[in-house]
Amino acid sequence: MVTPQKTIKYKKYEFKKWEARSSETIVESPVSLTVNGQVWLTFMCTPIETEAMAVGFLFNESVIDRIEELADVRVCEHGDNVDVWLKHPVEQPKSWKRTSGCSGGLTAVETLAKSDVSFQAGTPRFEPEKIGGLVDMLFESQSLYRETGGVHTSAMSDGQTILLAAEDIGRHNTLDKLAGLCLMKDIWPSPRLLITTGRISSEMLQKAARMQSPILISRTSPSSLSIEMAEKYGITLVGYARRQRFNVYSCPERVGG
């Protein structure tokens, strides 16, 4: 049985003494994606919610737009392959672009965000104190992180509460899992906010834009390209978010800036 964590033994050195210890650590394993009987790629991921990850990846890559396009999604008995069957033929991308995602993210999207992505200026709007509250709720949703550490978490919110959360060793995988969960559970809140523990690079911004989220909040930093993309598409990009402080890198009017 595939599990997201495993017990390891190690030696700890502290105050000039060695001690034998054991603890839980996060699992990283290869999971291949097969579409209409053809192997497309291999994810390096934490092997939970892999069906959602496969579905969300196809959505974020614009291979599918609706859950109704899926005929079947199933994980093999060993947990190392997700088999997706669509109701229509689809051509496998000829090349995959390596992204800066941890655990080796891949994308076939040539333009880093779709040209028709745009959001209404200034809406939705939240008071600055709401950002810290959402970050606190993100921490509360980190069940796997509390057991093992070493894992990213992303969450979908309507601005009031956390509706869905996903954890994975790869930050980009968490957004694919969230997109898949939104499709499979038919949860698309309005307003739609994304909160993540991971660094915001261009592929993270790309996925947020595809998921039609006008606000993307991170515990850590954005890249220069993600800031340029956020400004272009009207996404409010928040970094280094804590309870009482954060930085806004684009469209600050949504949070009273």
NORWO-V151751 format. One record per residue. N is the residue number from 1. NEAR is the number of other ideal C-beta (glycine too) atoms within 8 Angstrom. Layout:
# NORWO-V151751
n: <N;N>
near: <NEAR;NEAR>
This chain:
# NORWO-V151751
n: <1;2;3;4;5;6;7;8;9;10;11;12;13;14;15;16;17;18;19;20;21;22;23;24;25;26;27;28;29;30;31;32;33;34;35;36;37;38;39;40;41;42;43;44;45;46;47;48;49;50;51;52;53;54;55;56;57;58;59;60;61;62;63;64;65;66;67;68;69;70;71;72;73;74;75;76;77;78;79;80;81;82;83;84;85;86;87;88;89;90;91;92;93;94;95;96;97;98;99;100;101;102;103;104;105;106;107;108;109;110;111;112;113;114;115;116;117;118;119;120;121;122;123;124;125;126;127;128;129;130;131;132;133;134;135;136;137;138;139;140;141;142;143;144;145;146;147;148;149;150;151;152;153;154;155;156;157;158;159;160;161;162;163;164;165;166;167;168;169;170;171;172;173;174;175;176;177;178;179;180;181;182;183;184;185;186;187;188;189;190;191;192;193;194;195;196;197;198;199;200;201;202;203;204;205;206;207;208;209;210;211;212;213;214;215;216;217;218;219;220;221;222;223;224;225;226;227;228;229;230;231;232;233;234;235;236;237;238;239;240;241;242;243;244;245;246;247;248;249;250;251;252;253;254;255;256;257>
near: <3;8;7;10;11;7;8;8;6;8;7;8;6;5;3;2;6;6;8;8;8;7;8;8;11;12;12;8;11;7;14;12;14;12;13;9;5;7;6;9;8;7;14;10;14;15;12;8;9;13;12;15;17;13;17;17;13;11;14;13;10;9;7;10;5;6;8;5;9;12;5;7;10;7;8;9;3;6;11;10;10;15;10;14;11;12;7;5;5;8;4;7;8;3;5;8;8;6;11;7;13;10;11;8;13;9;10;9;9;3;6;9;12;8;5;4;10;5;10;6;7;6;9;8;8;11;6;10;6;10;13;13;8;15;14;9;13;16;7;7;10;13;7;14;11;5;7;12;6;7;13;14;15;16;16;15;15;10;9;4;6;13;9;11;12;15;14;14;14;16;15;14;18;16;18;14;15;18;17;17;15;14;12;10;7;7;9;7;9;5;10;13;14;16;14;18;11;14;10;15;13;12;13;17;19;14;13;12;14;13;13;9;11;15;14;16;13;16;10;9;8;14;11;6;10;14;12;8;15;17;9;7;11;11;16;13;15;14;12;10;14;9;6;4;6;12;6;11;9;10;13;9;9;13;15;8;7>
